[in-house]
Amino acid sequence: MALLEGSNLRKTYRLSKRNTVEALKGVEISIEAGEMVAIMGPSGSGKSTLMHILGLLHTPDPNHGPAPELRLAGENVASLSDNARTRIRARRMGFVFQDFNLVPTLTALENVLLACEYAGIKGKVARDAAIEALGLVGLADRADHKPSELSGGEQQRVAIARALVNKPEIILADEPTGNLDSDRSTEVLALFRQFNREHGQTIVLVTHDSEVGEACDRVVKMRDGRIRNSGLRTGTPVMAVPAATAPATA
Amino acid sequence: MRLVRDLGRRKLRSTLTITGIAIGIMALVVFGSMANKMNALIGGGSKYYQDKAIVSVGSMYSGNIQPLALSDVQKIESIDGVAAATPTVDMLLSSEGGATSMGTPEMITGSIPGGDKGLETFKIDLASGRELTAADADSKVTVLGSDLARRLNVKVGDKVALRDVQFTVVGIWAPTLTAPDKDAYVPLAAAQDLFVKSLPPLIQSKIVASDIATGITVYPQKGVSPETIKTRIEDLLGKDYTVMTGKDFDAMLGSFSAIFSLVLTGIALLSLLVGGLSTINTMAMAVAERTREIGIKRAIGASRWRIRREVVLESAAIGLIAGLIGLVIGAAMTTLFNDLGRESGNVLFELTLGTAATAIIFATGLGAIAGFIPAWHASRLDPVTALRYE
């Protein structure tokens, strides 16, 4: 069973009275647990829209075609209320955005604690989880710094820590390296790969950075609101390694 | 607290908004304290008049006192339903006339201790010394109200000049927050002497001091209402005499306190309008500025309710801080005004716990309500659009 799968996904946005944009024209996608998938395409291809739907930020259009389906771990999430979708995002998903991820008046630790608060994790448990998450991204010593005191790469790593702290079933990242220079990009990418390889974290990245695509197990290419190819990259096969048989890695 | 940090994002703007509300709350506190004092004065008077009728000729408040004859007292006592009637002589302490700016004027009041036959219910506590007794009938002794004693700067045992006549202070009353605080209470005979001395010489020669009174206090029997007594007295004595009961007092001063309540309500509504609009504006700007942040929070799982709560709490905090500042400044002002006025006997402000609590609750509630609309808008933002907001 796929972790996150959807079919007949359509989305049209109304920009003004007469101006509509058909961002998704009918998409079928399936994400297995433990996969690290890149969704790539030129701007206007619908990749961000697809991620918003997979992330339950928007709901797929029910009309103009066969009924859309969207399942998270087997549960139907295609037409939930805003409150229900918000709750799932809080407890079972993690998000990283291209820029401006963090609340400027809160420290790194407090930003990560926000995700705990929304997920219903409180008190000492939350605090410990947040510190651990910051440790995993190598920023435990910067916990008390505000975003203005952190570099762009560090801010992005705090965002990753925040995305991880509630132990989500899936992490969705929208152009996570878009605003970073190549060194920082590599750092952030390495973190994602580490969590995917070592912890089996399922990660979906929207990107137009080919380096990101190459780091993933699978690239889904989109154009004009449809998927063009959803094949495995040639090269390394992908499955998440179950903990019991995980080989010792250097 | 995170809240305070959010307020500190735009220090000037927060300060201006808070100042606006604080000024309104300060005015509320000051005028509220004045109203408390007024109500205590009027309330005290109303309580005093509740169970009796006062007979006089002309009105004491217009300074136009004409004397009654002591024989009137016996006439009244013989009326059916009257338990006791006792003569009083009242006059302004200052021979120049003219009341003080607000509140009651300083008076000399003379009556027969025990003349009420124990029927008087308005009890005044003694702060020091003793009350007047029948034995003092021919002495020049006095018991002073708390404000008057303070203004004259005397204690028990001192001598004090009332209308140029020396009296010995034998007692000082505890504060009543109403008229007696400014009274000098003397035996009837002494008051009669002082009163006659104040009259023009031509009239003085025609009057026997011991025979006059400026008012008669009439106590009804148990089960008889003062209004019934009033009708019977008026029937007996005729139209020249004024008989005042508690109802008359309330009617007379009711409009006074009504005007005060109106002023107070007006201030409250005005500060509500100004302060509330200012806060709505401030919060609307804060929400607009934090659009992207709201987008992030919603995206990572903050519910609409949570976003609304955040905004309302922040604007309630603005109200609370402003309320505290307004209260502190208002309290300082009332204390200052009271200290300035104490020497001349004008303590016009009473800041009660109730007024203080009302000010704080009002300010906080105002802030919270002002945040409702911006909170609603914030919660309805689409996360994706908000995230991309430039």
Interface residues (C-beta under 8 A of the other chain):
Chain A: H52 G55 L57 H58 D82 N83 T86 R87 R89 A90 R91 M93 G94 F95 F97 F100 N101 L102 V103 P104 T105 L106 E110 L114 A115 Y118 A119 R162 A163
Chain B: R2 R5 D6 R9 R292 E293 I296 K297 R298 A299 I300 G301 A302 S303 R304 R306 P383 V384 L387
